[in-house]
Amino acid sequence: MSAPAPSSSRVSARIGGITPSATLAVDAKARELKAQGRPVIGFGAGQPDFPTPDNVLEAAEAAVRDRGNHGYTAAGGLPELREAIAAKTVRDSGFDVGHQDPGRVLVTNGGKQAVYSAFATLLDPGDEVLLPAPYWTTYPESIVLAGGVPVQVTADETTGYLVTVEQLEAARTPRTKVLLFVSPSNPTGAVYPREQVEAIGRWAHENGLWVITDEIYEHLVYDGAEAPSMPVVVPELADRTVVLNGVAKTYSMTGWRVGWLIGPQDVVKAATAYQSHLCGNVSNVAQRAALAAVSGPLDAVFAMRSAFDTRRKRALSLLSAIPGVEIPVPLGAFYLYPSMKALLGKEIRGERPADTVALADLILREAEVAVVPGEAFGTPGYFRISYALAEDDLVEGITRMADLLAEAR
């Protein structure tokens, strides 16, 4: 019998099936139009517009000149950084992974690598992951690349984008292995109250599930809200929990590419072995900068949070005044996730956009404002609007969008 003919595709099906990041695509399009001289205001990028704190920059400058940082270091991260991450985690969330136990911490190339490494380490082909939606665009792609099956569990504006234990139980099957839990949420800004975190955590524990919890927006909460860490609220779940975090949002260090995952020793050991072949150590200079960040004060973080809160309130007021727009009050992160469903199909400048992809395209062309449609986050009919930009641009952008949408008939 002859061997089967090789695929004619030049790219593997696994990689060819990846959907490019919609948020980065929108941001790139806005930058391209700006370079052409068009006054585009972009609400797409999920990164703080504040500078990296000075103490972090000074640590990086010193690290560049230290020859000890010019060669390979441990794949799992600098020992002093791993210890500092453990100490910072106790300080900020109360989750004690052991100050002298860096074996439970893996330093990764940004939060995205932590996400993928967590799924790659826990999942076998066919394992299912409960994926609350709206979700960040990278989550389902990482699950599929790791051989898993994302099972979407959708919440909408009527519940403040919070899924319930009942919804999760209805989606659970014998193949369910992992629950992904994110609070504060990207893209909605939703924050789960403590009692709901506890209920979901106890349900996961009772059903023998793993939990991967992404806490990268932990410090960006408003109106007195708190974002408790699930393994702190449900301690018996700690041995089946992987915590993801990084310096990107808290310290305005998106370009420095330092994230981490925290978990049981056997899981972290396996993830570290994987990383040793994938890429080796994270840049030593970036790790030294991250060490200064997580070991230093949170003053810059609190100042940034205060500014975000002011913008959040202003943007909420402006968006809520647009007829047909419905938006719950977000209590965390720096995103708004308004429902645009009442505007779909209405005539605006001779067009009747049937979905939020078409509506976003119309707004970009006619109002020169870039937003990310909800299709990118698993829930058509919504926009994600980042308020991590100057307040003048924020007001101008929403005002332009409001003036255009006021023409809907």
Secondary structure, 3 states (H helix, E strand, C coil): CCCCCCCCCCCCHHHHCCCCCHHHHHHHHHHHHHHCCCCCEECCCCCCCCCCCHHHHHHHHHHHHCHHHCCCCCCCCCHHHHHHHHHHHHHHHCCCCCCCCHHHEEEECHHHHHHHHHHHHHCCCCCEEEEEECCCCHHHHHHHHCCCEEEEEECCHHHCCCCCHHHHHHHCCCCEEEEEEECCCCCCCCCCCHHHHHHHHHHHHHCCCEEEEECCCCCCECCCCCCCCHHHHCHHHHHHEEEEEECCCCCCCHHHCCEEEECCHHHHHHHHHHHHHHCCCCCHHHHHHHHHHHHCCCHHHHHHHHHHHHHHHHHHHHHHCCCCCECCCCCECCEECCECHHHCCCCECCECCCCHHHHHHHHHHHHCEECEEHHHHCCCCEEEEECCCCHHHHHHHHHHHHHHHCCCC
